[in-house]
Amino acid sequence: MSQVLMPKATAVWLVENSTLTFDQISAFTGLHPLEVQAIADGEVAGGMTGLDPTTNGQLTKEEIKRAEADPTARLKLSPRDVPMPVARSKGPRYTPVAKRQDRPDAIAWLLKVHPELQDSQVAKLVGSTKSTVQSVRDRTHWNMQNVRARDPVTLGLCSLKDLNDAVDKARRKAAREDAAKKKVTAKAAAAGEVVAAEDAVAEEVPAESPVDPAEADQPDLDETSRH
């Protein structure tokens, strides 16, 4: 079987839009059945946009219906007459002149739907600059009255893979920062408990009464009376 394009995003779409079993989706995408189940439970690929395999020629709707009717059936990848896309080399993203006016709309959509993305990530996805992203965020963009949020993938400004990769990266970073904050908070709480325990012990131990030097020099009256 040919390799499925963007297997995780395809699995997300199949989980959300079909009644296929986890085993069927696993066999088609190459993912482990437990990973497919985790996607269905929202534990994996949270926030990832699904990829419809019927729109890119990987599957037909009839093929999905056939597999849905028979849980033991396996999906068959449609033959592709179109060559596989060539990976783009690293470097600045070129945005066609005709699409540059759509970039503020795409930025607005990304800021609204994926607030976890950093401005630098948004700028990279749509081929813009951080200052433009900031102006849309602050609603100070010169054409803000005409800006309306639109999906950059639909506009053709970035690929679904690039978007999902950026979202995954941002969420992993946020998770690491959250874990670090929790660790610092836990250490501070533990330190506070130690100090509180030491204070409690100090309060329980009675302080010795100071001895007046004048009284220390006075002879014991009982001893004096006996003599």
C-alpha positions in Angstrom: 0.0 0.0 0.0 1.3 3.5 -0.8 2.1 5.8 2.0 -0.8 7.9 3.3 -0.3 11.7 3.3 -0.3 13.2 6.8 -1.5 10.0 8.5 -2.3 11.6 11.9 -4.4 14.5 10.4 -6.1 11.9 8.2 -6.9 9.8 11.2 -8.3 12.8 13.0 -10.7 13.4 10.1 -11.7 9.7 9.9 -12.4 9.5 13.6 -14.6 12.6 13.5 -16.4 12.0 10.2 -16.8 8.2 9.9 -17.9 5.1 11.9 -14.8 3.2 11.0 -13.3 1.1 13.7 -9.9 2.0 15.3 -8.4 -1.0 13.7 -9.6 0.0 10.2 -8.2 3.6 10.7 -5.0 2.1 12.1 -4.5 -0.2 9.2 -5.1 2.6 6.7 -3.0 5.3 8.3 -0.2 3.1 9.7 -0.8 4.5 13.2 -1.0 2.1 16.2 -4.6 1.3 17.3 -4.0 2.7 20.7 -2.9 6.0 19.2 -6.1 6.1 17.1 -8.1 5.5 20.3 -6.1 8.3 22.0 -7.0 10.6 19.2 -10.7 9.7 19.6 -10.4 10.4 23.4 -8.8 13.7 22.8 -5.5 12.7 24.4 -3.5 13.0 21.2 -3.5 15.5 18.4 -5.7 17.9 20.4 -6.6 20.9 18.3 -5.1 19.4 15.1 -7.1 20.1 12.0 -8.2 16.9 10.2 -7.3 16.2 6.6 -10.2 15.0 4.4 -8.8 12.1 2.4 -11.6 12.3 -0.1 -10.5 15.8 -1.2 -6.9 14.9 -2.0 -7.7 11.7 -3.8 -6.6 9.2 -1.2 -10.0 7.8 -0.7 -13.4 7.9 -2.2 -16.7 8.3 -0.3 -17.8 5.0 -1.7 -14.7 3.3 -0.3 -15.4 4.7 3.2 -19.0 3.6 3.1 -17.9 0.1 2.0 -15.6 -0.2 5.0 -18.1 1.2 7.4 -20.6 -1.5 6.4 -18.0 -4.3 7.1 -15.8 -3.9 10.2 -13.5 -6.5 8.9 -12.9 -4.7 5.6 -9.7 -2.7 5.0 -9.6 0.6 3.2 -7.9 0.7 -0.2 -5.9 3.7 -1.1 -7.0 5.2 -4.4 -4.4 5.2 -7.2 -2.7 8.5 -7.6 -2.0 10.0 -11.0 -0.6 13.2 -9.5 3.0 13.0 -8.4 3.8 13.4 -4.7 4.5 17.0 -3.7 8.2 18.0 -3.4 9.3 19.2 0.0 10.0 22.9 0.0 13.5 23.9 0.9 14.1 26.0 4.0 14.1 29.7 3.6 11.7 32.7 3.6 8.2 31.7 2.4 7.2 33.4 -0.8 3.6 34.6 -1.0 2.2 35.3 -4.5 1.3 39.0 -5.0 -2.4 38.0 -5.6 -2.6 36.4 -2.1 -0.7 39.0 -0.1 -3.8 41.0 0.6 -5.3 37.9 2.3 -2.5 37.7 4.9 -4.2 39.9 7.5 -7.3 37.7 7.2 -5.2 34.6 7.8 -3.4 36.2 10.7 -6.7 37.1 12.3 -7.9 33.5 12.0 -4.7 32.1 13.5 -4.8 34.5 16.4 -8.4 33.6 17.1 -8.3 29.8 16.6 -4.8 29.1 17.8 -3.9 31.7 20.4 -1.1 29.4 21.6 1.0 30.3 18.5 3.7 32.9 18.9 3.7 35.9 16.7 6.9 34.6 15.0 5.1 31.4 14.2 2.1 33.2 12.7 4.3 35.4 10.7 6.2 32.4 9.3 3.1 30.5 8.4 1.6 33.2 6.3 4.8 34.8 5.0 4.3 38.1 6.9 6.2 40.0 9.6 5.9 40.2 13.4 4.9 43.8 13.2 2.0 43.1 10.9 0.9 40.3 13.3 1.1 42.6 16.2 -0.9 45.3 14.4 -3.7 42.8 13.7 -3.6 41.6 17.3 -3.9 45.2 18.5 -6.4 46.0 15.9 -4.2 48.9 14.7 -3.7 47.5 11.2 -4.3 50.2 8.5 -7.0 48.0 6.8 -8.5 46.5 10.0 -12.1 47.5 9.1 -11.9 45.1 6.2 -10.1 42.2 7.9 -12.1 39.1 8.5 -10.7 35.8 9.9 -10.1 33.2 7.2 -8.3 29.8 7.3 -4.8 30.2 5.8 -4.9 26.7 4.5 -8.1 27.4 2.5 -6.5 30.6 1.3 -3.4 28.7 0.2 -1.0 30.6 2.3 0.3 27.6 4.2 -0.2 23.8 4.1 -2.2 21.9 6.7 1.0 20.0 7.7 2.8 23.3 8.4 -0.1 24.5 10.5 -0.4 21.3 12.5 3.4 21.2 13.1 3.4 24.8 14.3 0.4 24.1 16.7 2.1 20.9 18.0 5.3 22.8 18.6 3.6 25.6 20.4 1.6 23.3 22.6 4.7 21.2 23.5 6.5 24.4 24.5 3.5 25.6 26.6 3.3 22.1 28.3 7.0 22.3 29.2 6.7 25.8 30.6 3.6 24.8 32.6 5.5 21.8 34.0 8.4 24.0 34.9 6.1 26.5 36.7 4.4 23.6 38.6 7.9 22.3 39.7 8.9 25.7 41.0 5.6 26.1 42.8 5.9 22.7 44.4 9.5 23.5 45.6 8.3 26.8 47.0 5.4 25.1 48.8 7.7 22.4 50.2 10.1 25.1 51.4 7.2 26.9 53.1 6.1 23.8 54.8 9.6 23.3 56.2 9.7 26.8 57.6 6.2 26.4 59.1 7.2 23.2 60.8 10.3 24.8 62.2 8.2 27.7 63.5 5.7 25.3 65.1 8.5 23.5 66.9 10.0 26.7 68.1 6.6 27.7 69.6 6.2 24.4 71.4 9.6 24.6 73.2 9.2 27.0 76.3 11.8 29.7 76.5 13.9 29.7 79.7 13.0 32.6 82.1 15.9 35.0 82.4 17.6 35.0 85.9 17.9 38.4 87.6 21.6 38.9 88.6 20.4 40.6 91.8 18.4 37.5 92.8 21.3 35.2 91.9 23.5 36.9 94.6 20.9 36.7 97.3 21.4 33.8 99.8 18.7 31.2 100.2 16.4 32.4 103.0 15.6 28.9 104.1 19.3 28.1 104.5 19.9 31.3 106.5 17.0 30.7 108.8 18.3 27.2 109.6 21.6 28.6 110.7 
